Amino acid sequence: MRVAGEMLVLRPTFAALVAAEQELGPLFALVQRAAEGLLRLEELVSLFWHCRHEAPRP
């Protein structure tokens, strides 16, 4: 995904999902809220933050 002209790579590793769950609560509840259209922007940003992948720059 491209954000502000820069490529952002998301890799939801097991460790990233565990960290996100510790901050956001159970991920199944998060998915359920998303399906119901109740996912907050704050939750989405947090999930993306935990799943970001710092690729080496050329």
DRENMI-16128 format. One record per atom (N, C-alpha, C, O, CB): residue number from 0; residue in three letters; atom name; x, y, z. Coordinates in Angstrom, 2 decimals. Each point is the difference from the previous one (the first is absolute). Glycine has a CB too. Layout:
# DRENMI-16128
{seq:NUM	type:ALA	atom:CA	c1:X	c2:Y	c3:Z}
...
***
This chain:
# DRENMI-16128
{seq:0	type:MET	atom:N	c1:0.85	c2:-1.16	c3:0.00}
{seq:0	type:MET	atom:CA	c1:-0.85	c2:1.16	c3:0.00}
{seq:0	type:MET	atom:C	c1:0.90	c2:1.23	c3:0.00}
{seq:0	type:MET	atom:O	c1:1.07	c2:0.00	c3:0.61}
{seq:0	type:MET	atom:CB	c1:-2.94	c2:-1.23	c3:0.60}
{seq:1	type:ARG	atom:N	c1:1.43	c2:2.25	c3:-1.89}
{seq:1	type:ARG	atom:CA	c1:0.77	c2:1.25	c3:-0.08}
{seq:1	type:ARG	atom:C	c1:-0.65	c2:1.04	c3:0.91}
{seq:1	type:ARG	atom:O	c1:-1.20	c2:0.27	c3:-0.09}
{seq:1	type:ARG	atom:CB	c1:1.93	c2:-0.79	c3:-2.29}
{seq:2	type:VAL	atom:N	c1:0.08	c2:1.10	c3:3.27}
{seq:2	type:VAL	atom:CA	c1:-0.47	c2:1.03	c3:0.93}
{seq:2	type:VAL	atom:C	c1:0.91	c2:1.20	c3:-0.15}
{seq:2	type:VAL	atom:O	c1:1.22	c2:-0.11	c3:0.14}
{seq:2	type:VAL	atom:CB	c1:-2.14	c2:-1.62	c3:1.50}
{seq:3	type:ALA	atom:N	c1:0.33	c2:2.87	c3:-1.92}
{seq:3	type:ALA	atom:CA	c1:0.75	c2:1.25	c3:-0.17}
{seq:3	type:ALA	atom:C	c1:1.15	c2:-0.17	c3:-0.98}
{seq:3	type:ALA	atom:O	c1:1.09	c2:0.55	c3:0.18}
{seq:3	type:ALA	atom:CB	c1:-1.69	c2:0.10	c3:2.16}
{seq:4	type:GLY	atom:N	c1:0.35	c2:-1.43	c3:-3.40}
{seq:4	type:GLY	atom:CA	c1:1.00	c2:-0.20	c3:-1.04}
{seq:4	type:GLY	atom:C	c1:1.05	c2:-1.04	c3:0.30}
{seq:4	type:GLY	atom:O	c1:0.88	c2:-0.25	c3:-0.83}
{seq:4	type:GLY	atom:CB	c1:-1.27	c2:2.55	c3:0.27}
{seq:5	type:GLU	atom:N	c1:0.33	c2:-2.93	c3:1.74}
{seq:5	type:GLU	atom:CA	c1:0.99	c2:-1.02	c3:0.36}
{seq:5	type:GLU	atom:C	c1:-0.67	c2:-1.35	c3:0.13}
{seq:5	type:GLU	atom:O	c1:-1.15	c2:-0.10	c3:0.45}
{seq:5	type:GLU	atom:CB	c1:2.54	c2:1.83	c3:0.72}
{seq:6	type:MET	atom:N	c1:-0.67	c2:-2.78	c3:-1.55}
{seq:6	type:MET	atom:CA	c1:-0.54	c2:-1.34	c3:0.07}
{seq:6	type:MET	atom:C	c1:0.04	c2:-0.50	c3:1.44}
{seq:6	type:MET	atom:O	c1:1.04	c2:0.07	c3:0.66}
{seq:6	type:MET	atom:CB	c1:-0.30	c2:-0.52	c3:-3.03}
{seq:7	type:LEU	atom:N	c1:-1.86	c2:-0.05	c3:2.84}
{seq:7	type:LEU	atom:CA	c1:-0.11	c2:-0.55	c3:1.35}
{seq:7	type:LEU	atom:C	c1:-0.33	c2:-1.48	c3:-0.15}
{seq:7	type:LEU	atom:O	c1:-1.01	c2:-0.35	c3:-0.61}
{seq:7	type:LEU	atom:CB	c1:0.25	c2:2.59	c3:1.62}
{seq:8	type:VAL	atom:N	c1:1.60	c2:-3.10	c3:-0.46}
{seq:8	type:VAL	atom:CA	c1:-0.20	c2:-1.44	c3:-0.11}
{seq:8	type:VAL	atom:C	c1:-0.52	c2:-0.52	c3:1.33}
{seq:8	type:VAL	atom:O	c1:0.58	c2:0.26	c3:1.05}
{seq:8	type:VAL	atom:CB	c1:1.26	c2:-0.47	c3:-2.77}
{seq:9	type:LEU	atom:N	c1:-2.95	c2:-0.52	c3:1.68}
{seq:9	type:LEU	atom:CA	c1:-0.58	c2:-0.58	c3:1.20}
{seq:9	type:LEU	atom:C	c1:0.23	c2:-1.51	c3:-0.03}
{seq:9	type:LEU	atom:O	c1:-0.30	c2:-0.66	c3:-0.99}
{seq:9	type:LEU	atom:CB	c1:-1.45	c2:2.50	c3:1.13}
{seq:10	type:ARG	atom:N	c1:2.29	c2:-2.38	c3:0.95}
{seq:10	type:ARG	atom:CA	c1:0.22	c2:-1.44	c3:0.12}
{seq:10	type:ARG	atom:C	c1:-0.55	c2:-0.45	c3:1.35}
{seq:10	type:ARG	atom:O	c1:0.66	c2:0.18	c3:1.02}
{seq:10	type:ARG	atom:CB	c1:1.40	c2:-0.10	c3:-2.52}
{seq:11	type:PRO	atom:N	c1:-3.25	c2:-0.66	c3:1.51}
{seq:11	type:PRO	atom:CA	c1:-0.61	c2:-0.40	c3:1.28}
{seq:11	type:PRO	atom:C	c1:0.62	c2:-1.29	c3:0.55}
{seq:11	type:PRO	atom:O	c1:-0.60	c2:-1.07	c3:-0.10}
{seq:11	type:PRO	atom:CB	c1:-1.53	c2:2.17	c3:-0.62}
{seq:12	type:THR	atom:N	c1:3.32	c2:-0.99	c3:1.29}
{seq:12	type:THR	atom:CA	c1:0.65	c2:-1.16	c3:0.60}
{seq:12	type:THR	atom:C	c1:-0.74	c2:-0.40	c3:1.28}
{seq:12	type:THR	atom:O	c1:-0.82	c2:0.76	c3:0.52}
{seq:12	type:THR	atom:CB	c1:3.05	c2:-0.07	c3:-1.51}
{seq:13	type:PHE	atom:N	c1:-1.95	c2:-1.87	c3:1.49}
{seq:13	type:PHE	atom:CA	c1:-0.61	c2:-0.45	c3:1.24}
{seq:13	type:PHE	atom:C	c1:0.31	c2:0.97	c3:1.14}
{seq:13	type:PHE	atom:O	c1:-0.88	c2:0.36	c3:0.77}
{seq:13	type:PHE	atom:CB	c1:1.05	c2:-2.75	c3:-1.55}
{seq:14	type:ALA	atom:N	c1:1.09	c2:2.80	c3:0.87}
{seq:14	type:ALA	atom:CA	c1:0.41	c2:0.93	c3:1.05}
{seq:14	type:ALA	atom:C	c1:-0.74	c2:1.34	c3:-0.13}
{seq:14	type:ALA	atom:O	c1:-0.40	c2:0.58	c3:1.01}
{seq:14	type:ALA	atom:CB	c1:2.67	c2:-1.68	c3:-0.93}
{seq:15	type:ALA	atom:N	c1:-2.45	c2:1.57	c3:-1.31}
{seq:15	type:ALA	atom:CA	c1:-0.72	c2:1.27	c3:-0.21}
{seq:15	type:ALA	atom:C	c1:-1.45	c2:-0.13	c3:0.42}
{seq:15	type:ALA	atom:O	c1:-0.55	c2:0.91	c3:0.62}
{seq:15	type:ALA	atom:CB	c1:2.09	c2:-0.36	c3:-2.52}
{seq:16	type:LEU	atom:N	c1:-2.17	c2:-1.68	c3:1.59}
{seq:16	type:LEU	atom:CA	c1:-1.40	c2:-0.20	c3:0.37}
{seq:16	type:LEU	atom:C	c1:-0.16	c2:-0.14	c3:1.52}
{seq:16	type:LEU	atom:O	c1:-0.99	c2:0.46	c3:0.56}
{seq:16	type:LEU	atom:CB	c1:0.58	c2:-1.55	c3:-2.78}
{seq:17	type:VAL	atom:N	c1:1.36	c2:0.45	c3:2.87}
{seq:17	type:VAL	atom:CA	c1:-0.04	c2:-0.11	c3:1.46}
{seq:17	type:VAL	atom:C	c1:0.11	c2:1.38	c3:0.63}
{seq:17	type:VAL	atom:O	c1:-0.74	c2:0.32	c3:0.93}
{seq:17	type:VAL	atom:CB	c1:1.76	c2:-2.62	c3:-1.03}
{seq:18	type:ALA	atom:N	c1:-0.10	c2:3.12	c3:-0.40}
{seq:18	type:ALA	atom:CA	c1:0.16	c2:1.36	c3:0.53}
{seq:18	type:ALA	atom:C	c1:-1.26	c2:0.83	c3:-0.23}
{seq:18	type:ALA	atom:O	c1:-0.42	c2:0.76	c3:0.87}
{seq:18	type:ALA	atom:CB	c1:2.90	c2:-0.90	c3:-1.28}
{seq:19	type:ALA	atom:N	c1:-3.07	c2:0.00	c3:-0.77}
{seq:19	type:ALA	atom:CA	c1:-1.24	c2:0.74	c3:-0.30}
{seq:19	type:ALA	atom:C	c1:-1.12	c2:-0.45	c3:0.92}
{seq:19	type:ALA	atom:O	c1:-0.79	c2:0.82	c3:0.48}
{seq:19	type:ALA	atom:CB	c1:1.51	c2:-0.56	c3:-2.87}
{seq:20	type:GLU	atom:N	c1:-0.80	c2:-1.57	c3:2.63}
{seq:20	type:GLU	atom:CA	c1:-1.06	c2:-0.52	c3:0.87}
{seq:20	type:GLU	atom:C	c1:0.18	c2:0.50	c3:1.44}
{seq:20	type:GLU	atom:O	c1:-0.99	c2:0.27	c3:0.69}
{seq:20	type:GLU	atom:CB	c1:0.80	c2:-2.30	c3:-2.16}
{seq:21	type:GLN	atom:N	c1:1.42	c2:2.15	c3:1.92}
{seq:21	type:GLN	atom:CA	c1:0.25	c2:0.51	c3:1.34}
{seq:21	type:GLN	atom:C	c1:-0.48	c2:1.44	c3:0.14}
{seq:21	type:GLN	atom:O	c1:-0.46	c2:0.41	c3:1.07}
{seq:21	type:GLN	atom:CB	c1:2.43	c2:-1.94	c3:-0.87}
{seq:22	type:GLU	atom:N	c1:-1.87	c2:2.29	c3:-1.27}
{seq:22	type:GLU	atom:CA	c1:-0.41	c2:1.41	c3:0.04}
{seq:22	type:GLU	atom:C	c1:-1.50	c2:0.16	c3:-0.28}
{seq:22	type:GLU	atom:O	c1:-0.67	c2:0.82	c3:0.64}
{seq:22	type:GLU	atom:CB	c1:2.97	c2:-0.17	c3:-1.37}
{seq:23	type:LEU	atom:N	c1:-2.83	c2:-1.42	c3:-0.21}
{seq:23	type:LEU	atom:CA	c1:-1.36	c2:0.21	c3:-0.49}
{seq:23	type:LEU	atom:C	c1:-1.04	c2:-0.96	c3:0.56}
{seq:23	type:LEU	atom:O	c1:-1.20	c2:0.22	c3:-0.17}
{seq:23	type:LEU	atom:CB	c1:2.23	c2:0.64	c3:-1.86}
{seq:24	type:GLY	atom:N	c1:-0.58	c2:-1.90	c3:2.70}
{seq:24	type:GLY	atom:CA	c1:-0.94	c2:-1.03	c3:0.45}
{seq:24	type:GLY	atom:C	c1:-0.06	c2:-1.11	c3:-1.03}
{seq:24	type:GLY	atom:O	c1:0.73	c2:0.02	c3:-0.99}
{seq:24	type:GLY	atom:CB	c1:-2.07	c2:1.69	c3:2.26}
{seq:25	type:PRO	atom:N	c1:0.45	c2:-2.68	c3:-1.06}
{seq:25	type:PRO	atom:CA	c1:-0.07	c2:-1.17	c3:-0.89}
{seq:25	type:PRO	atom:C	c1:-0.20	c2:0.39	c3:-1.47}
{seq:25	type:PRO	atom:O	c1:-0.86	c2:0.82	c3:-0.33}
{seq:25	type:PRO	atom:CB	c1:-0.07	c2:-2.12	c3:2.24}
{seq:26	type:LEU	atom:N	c1:1.74	c2:0.70	c3:-2.78}
{seq:26	type:LEU	atom:CA	c1:-0.07	c2:0.34	c3:-1.42}
{seq:26	type:LEU	atom:C	c1:-1.31	c2:-0.47	c3:-0.63}
{seq:26	type:LEU	atom:O	c1:-0.48	c2:0.63	c3:-0.94}
{seq:26	type:LEU	atom:CB	c1:2.96	c2:-0.78	c3:0.84}
{seq:27	type:PHE	atom:N	c1:-3.06	c2:-0.93	c3:0.61}
{seq:27	type:PHE	atom:CA	c1:-1.29	c2:-0.45	c3:-0.54}
{seq:27	type:PHE	atom:C	c1:-1.07	c2:1.05	c3:0.24}
{seq:27	type:PHE	atom:O	c1:-0.86	c2:0.21	c3:-0.85}
{seq:27	type:PHE	atom:CB	c1:1.52	c2:-2.60	c3:1.24}
{seq:28	type:ALA	atom:N	c1:-0.63	c2:3.05	c3:0.76}
{seq:28	type:ALA	atom:CA	c1:-0.95	c2:1.09	c3:0.28}
{seq:28	type:ALA	atom:C	c1:0.27	c2:1.18	c3:-0.94}
{seq:28	type:ALA	atom:O	c1:-0.94	c2:0.67	c3:-0.43}
{seq:28	type:ALA	atom:CB	c1:0.78	c2:-1.40	c3:2.85}
{seq:29	type:LEU	atom:N	c1:1.42	c2:0.99	c3:-2.72}
{seq:29	type:LEU	atom:CA	c1:0.37	c2:1.06	c3:-0.92}
{seq:29	type:LEU	atom:C	c1:-0.56	c2:-0.29	c3:-1.40}
{seq:29	type:LEU	atom:O	c1:-0.54	c2:0.89	c3:-0.66}
{seq:29	type:LEU	atom:CB	c1:2.63	c2:-0.44	c3:2.00}
{seq:30	type:VAL	atom:N	c1:-1.94	c2:-1.69	c3:-1.78}
{seq:30	type:VAL	atom:CA	c1:-0.52	c2:-0.40	c3:-1.31}
{seq:30	type:VAL	atom:C	c1:-1.53	c2:0.11	c3:-0.02}
{seq:30	type:VAL	atom:O	c1:-0.58	c2:0.43	c3:-1.00}
{seq:30	type:VAL	atom:CB	c1:2.54	c2:-1.98	c3:0.68}
{seq:31	type:GLN	atom:N	c1:-2.59	c2:1.17	c3:1.40}
{seq:31	type:GLN	atom:CA	c1:-1.46	c2:0.07	c3:0.08}
{seq:31	type:GLN	atom:C	c1:-0.46	c2:1.47	c3:-0.09}
{seq:31	type:GLN	atom:O	c1:-0.96	c2:0.31	c3:-0.71}
{seq:31	type:GLN	atom:CB	c1:0.91	c2:-2.43	c3:2.10}
{seq:32	type:ARG	atom:N	c1:0.72	c2:3.01	c3:-0.66}
{seq:32	type:ARG	atom:CA	c1:-0.34	c2:1.42	c3:-0.07}
{seq:32	type:ARG	atom:C	c1:0.21	c2:0.54	c3:-1.42}
{seq:32	type:ARG	atom:O	c1:-0.78	c2:0.82	c3:-0.48}
{seq:32	type:ARG	atom:CB	c1:1.40	c2:-0.54	c3:2.91}
{seq:33	type:ALA	atom:N	c1:0.45	c2:-0.73	c3:-3.08}
{seq:33	type:ALA	atom:CA	c1:0.27	c2:0.44	c3:-1.37}
{seq:33	type:ALA	atom:C	c1:-1.12	c2:-0.46	c3:-0.94}
{seq:33	type:ALA	atom:O	c1:-0.45	c2:0.76	c3:-0.85}
{seq:33	type:ALA	atom:CB	c1:2.93	c2:-0.84	c3:1.30}
{seq:34	type:ALA	atom:N	c1:-2.93	c2:-1.16	c3:-0.28}
{seq:34	type:ALA	atom:CA	c1:-1.08	c2:-0.53	c3:-0.84}
{seq:34	type:ALA	atom:C	c1:-1.30	c2:0.76	c3:0.21}
{seq:34	type:ALA	atom:O	c1:-0.81	c2:0.10	c3:-0.91}
{seq:34	type:ALA	atom:CB	c1:1.90	c2:-2.34	c3:0.99}
{seq:35	type:GLU	atom:N	c1:-1.28	c2:2.76	c3:1.12}
{seq:35	type:GLU	atom:CA	c1:-1.22	c2:0.75	c3:0.32}
{seq:35	type:GLU	atom:C	c1:0.13	c2:1.49	c3:-0.33}
{seq:35	type:GLU	atom:O	c1:-0.94	c2:0.77	c3:0.20}
{seq:35	type:GLU	atom:CB	c1:0.49	c2:-2.43	c3:1.61}
{seq:36	type:GLY	atom:N	c1:1.63	c2:2.04	c3:-2.32}
{seq:36	type:GLY	atom:CA	c1:0.22	c2:1.41	c3:-0.33}
{seq:36	type:GLY	atom:C	c1:0.27	c2:0.86	c3:1.22}
{seq:36	type:GLY	atom:O	c1:-0.20	c2:1.22	c3:-0.05}
{seq:36	type:GLY	atom:CB	c1:-1.25	c2:-1.54	c3:-1.90}
{seq:37	type:LEU	atom:N	c1:1.90	c2:-0.29	c3:3.04}
{seq:37	type:LEU	atom:CA	c1:0.22	c2:0.72	c3:1.25}
{seq:37	type:LEU	atom:C	c1:1.47	c2:0.15	c3:0.38}
{seq:37	type:LEU	atom:O	c1:0.32	c2:0.42	c3:1.10}
{seq:37	type:LEU	atom:CB	c1:-2.51	c2:-1.27	c3:-0.37}
{seq:38	type:LEU	atom:N	c1:3.07	c2:0.50	c3:-1.65}
{seq:38	type:LEU	atom:CA	c1:1.43	c2:0.11	c3:0.26}
{seq:38	type:LEU	atom:C	c1:0.39	c2:1.48	c3:0.04}
{seq:38	type:LEU	atom:O	c1:-0.31	c2:0.76	c3:-0.91}
{seq:38	type:LEU	atom:CB	c1:0.76	c2:-3.01	c3:-0.20}
{seq:39	type:ARG	atom:N	c1:0.23	c2:2.64	c3:2.17}
{seq:39	type:ARG	atom:CA	c1:0.42	c2:1.40	c3:0.14}
{seq:39	type:ARG	atom:C	c1:1.32	c2:0.21	c3:-0.74}
{seq:39	type:ARG	atom:O	c1:0.82	c2:-0.92	c3:-0.12}
{seq:39	type:ARG	atom:CB	c1:-1.99	c2:1.10	c3:2.35}
{seq:40	type:LEU	atom:N	c1:1.38	c2:1.02	c3:-2.71}
{seq:40	type:LEU	atom:CA	c1:1.23	c2:0.35	c3:-0.70}
{seq:40	type:LEU	atom:C	c1:1.21	c2:-0.24	c3:0.90}
{seq:40	type:LEU	atom:O	c1:1.03	c2:-0.48	c3:-0.47}
{seq:40	type:LEU	atom:CB	c1:-2.28	c2:2.18	c3:-0.89}
{seq:41	type:GLU	atom:N	c1:1.12	c2:-1.39	c3:2.62}
{seq:41	type:GLU	atom:CA	c1:1.08	c2:-0.21	c3:0.98}
{seq:41	type:GLU	atom:C	c1:0.42	c2:-1.47	c3:0.04}
{seq:41	type:GLU	atom:O	c1:1.19	c2:-0.31	c3:0.09}
{seq:41	type:GLU	atom:CB	c1:-2.06	c2:2.24	c3:1.28}
{seq:42	type:GLU	atom:N	c1:-0.09	c2:-2.84	c3:-1.43}
{seq:42	type:GLU	atom:CA	c1:0.30	c2:-1.43	c3:0.02}
{seq:42	type:GLU	atom:C	c1:0.71	c2:-0.44	c3:-1.28}
{seq:42	type:GLU	atom:O	c1:0.95	c2:-0.78	c3:0.04}
{seq:42	type:GLU	atom:CB	c1:-2.95	c2:0.40	c3:1.44}
{seq:43	type:LEU	atom:N	c1:1.54	c2:0.89	c3:-2.60}
{seq:43	type:LEU	atom:CA	c1:0.60	c2:-0.33	c3:-1.29}
{seq:43	type:LEU	atom:C	c1:1.45	c2:0.48	c3:-0.05}
{seq:43	type:LEU	atom:O	c1:0.88	c2:-0.74	c3:-0.44}
{seq:43	type:LEU	atom:CB	c1:-3.13	c2:0.87	c3:-0.65}
{seq:44	type:VAL	atom:N	c1:2.48	c2:1.09	c3:1.52}
{seq:44	type:VAL	atom:CA	c1:1.36	c2:0.56	c3:0.00}
{seq:44	type:VAL	atom:C	c1:0.91	c2:-0.83	c3:0.92}
{seq:44	type:VAL	atom:O	c1:1.15	c2:-0.27	c3:-0.36}
{seq:44	type:VAL	atom:CB	c1:-2.07	c2:2.58	c3:-0.10}
{seq:45	type:SER	atom:N	c1:0.42	c2:-2.70	c3:1.61}
{seq:45	type:SER	atom:CA	c1:0.78	c2:-0.80	c3:0.93}
{seq:45	type:SER	atom:C	c1:0.36	c2:-1.35	c3:-0.61}
{seq:45	type:SER	atom:O	c1:1.14	c2:-0.45	c3:0.11}
{seq:45	type:SER	atom:CB	c1:-2.25	c2:1.61	c3:1.80}
{seq:46	type:LEU	atom:N	c1:0.14	c2:-1.80	c3:-2.55}
{seq:46	type:LEU	atom:CA	c1:0.26	c2:-1.29	c3:-0.65}
{seq:46	type:LEU	atom:C	c1:1.04	c2:0.15	c3:-1.09}
{seq:46	type:LEU	atom:O	c1:0.92	c2:-0.82	c3:-0.10}
{seq:46	type:LEU	atom:CB	c1:-3.26	c2:0.07	c3:0.61}
{seq:47	type:PHE	atom:N	c1:2.22	c2:1.78	c3:-1.35}
{seq:47	type:PHE	atom:CA	c1:0.99	c2:0.26	c3:-1.04}
{seq:47	type:PHE	atom:C	c1:1.38	c2:0.26	c3:0.61}
{seq:47	type:PHE	atom:O	c1:1.01	c2:-0.47	c3:-0.52}
{seq:47	type:PHE	atom:CB	c1:-2.81	c2:1.40	c3:-0.95}
{seq:48	type:TRP	atom:N	c1:1.84	c2:-0.18	c3:2.58}
{seq:48	type:TRP	atom:CA	c1:1.28	c2:0.32	c3:0.65}
{seq:48	type:TRP	atom:C	c1:0.73	c2:-1.27	c3:0.43}
{seq:48	type:TRP	atom:O	c1:1.20	c2:-0.14	c3:-0.20}
{seq:48	type:TRP	atom:CB	c1:-2.16	c2:2.33	c3:0.99}
{seq:49	type:HIS	atom:N	c1:0.22	c2:-3.11	c3:-0.20}
{seq:49	type:HIS	atom:CA	c1:0.62	c2:-1.24	c3:0.46}
{seq:49	type:HIS	atom:C	c1:0.44	c2:-0.89	c3:-1.15}
{seq:49	type:HIS	atom:O	c1:0.94	c2:-0.77	c3:0.14}
{seq:49	type:HIS	atom:CB	c1:-2.35	c2:0.90	c3:1.91}
{seq:50	type:CYS	atom:N	c1:0.74	c2:-0.03	c3:-3.19}
{seq:50	type:CYS	atom:CA	c1:0.30	c2:-0.88	c3:-1.14}
{seq:50	type:CYS	atom:C	c1:0.94	c2:0.61	c3:-1.01}
{seq:50	type:CYS	atom:O	c1:0.30	c2:-0.62	c3:-1.01}
{seq:50	type:CYS	atom:CB	c1:-2.52	c2:-0.37	c3:1.33}
{seq:51	type:ARG	atom:N	c1:2.70	c2:2.21	c3:-0.06}
{seq:51	type:ARG	atom:CA	c1:0.90	c2:0.64	c3:-0.97}
{seq:51	type:ARG	atom:C	c1:1.31	c2:-0.77	c3:-0.09}
{seq:51	type:ARG	atom:O	c1:0.43	c2:-0.63	c3:0.97}
{seq:51	type:ARG	atom:CB	c1:-1.47	c2:2.87	c3:-0.49}
{seq:52	type:HIS	atom:N	c1:1.65	c2:-2.18	c3:-1.62}
{seq:52	type:HIS	atom:CA	c1:1.27	c2:-0.68	c3:-0.23}
{seq:52	type:HIS	atom:C	c1:1.00	c2:1.03	c3:-0.48}
{seq:52	type:HIS	atom:O	c1:-0.20	c2:0.66	c3:-1.02}
{seq:52	type:HIS	atom:CB	c1:-0.95	c2:-2.85	c3:0.48}
{seq:53	type:GLU	atom:N	c1:2.21	c2:2.31	c3:1.28}
{seq:53	type:GLU	atom:CA	c1:1.02	c2:0.98	c3:-0.35}
{seq:53	type:GLU	atom:C	c1:0.95	c2:-0.62	c3:-1.04}
{seq:53	type:GLU	atom:O	c1:0.99	c2:-0.64	c3:0.35}
{seq:53	type:GLU	atom:CB	c1:-1.15	c2:1.73	c3:1.94}
{seq:54	type:ALA	atom:N	c1:-0.16	c2:-0.88	c3:-3.55}
{seq:54	type:ALA	atom:CA	c1:0.85	c2:-0.51	c3:-1.06}
{seq:54	type:ALA	atom:C	c1:1.22	c2:0.90	c3:-0.14}
{seq:54	type:ALA	atom:O	c1:-0.10	c2:1.22	c3:0.14}
{seq:54	type:ALA	atom:CB	c1:-1.89	c2:-2.21	c3:-1.34}
{seq:55	type:PRO	atom:N	c1:3.14	c2:0.40	c3:0.92}
{seq:55	type:PRO	atom:CA	c1:1.19	c2:0.84	c3:-0.19}
{seq:55	type:PRO	atom:C	c1:-0.15	c2:0.87	c3:-1.24}
{seq:55	type:PRO	atom:O	c1:-0.47	c2:-0.45	c3:-1.04}
{seq:55	type:PRO	atom:CB	c1:1.89	c2:-1.30	c3:2.17}
{seq:56	type:ARG	atom:N	c1:-1.01	c2:2.98	c3:-1.00}
{seq:56	type:ARG	atom:CA	c1:-0.09	c2:0.93	c3:-1.14}
{seq:56	type:ARG	atom:C	c1:1.19	c2:-0.19	c3:-0.90}
{seq:56	type:ARG	atom:O	c1:1.11	c2:-0.24	c3:0.47}
{seq:56	type:ARG	atom:CB	c1:-2.39	c2:1.90	c3:0.91}
{seq:57	type:PRO	atom:N	c1:1.06	c2:-1.55	c3:-2.70}
{seq:57	type:PRO	atom:CA	c1:1.13	c2:-0.16	c3:-0.95}
{seq:57	type:PRO	atom:C	c1:0.96	c2:1.17	c3:0.09}
{seq:57	type:PRO	atom:O	c1:1.00	c2:0.04	c3:-0.72}
{seq:57	type:PRO	atom:CB	c1:-2.48	c2:-1.33	c3:-0.82}
***
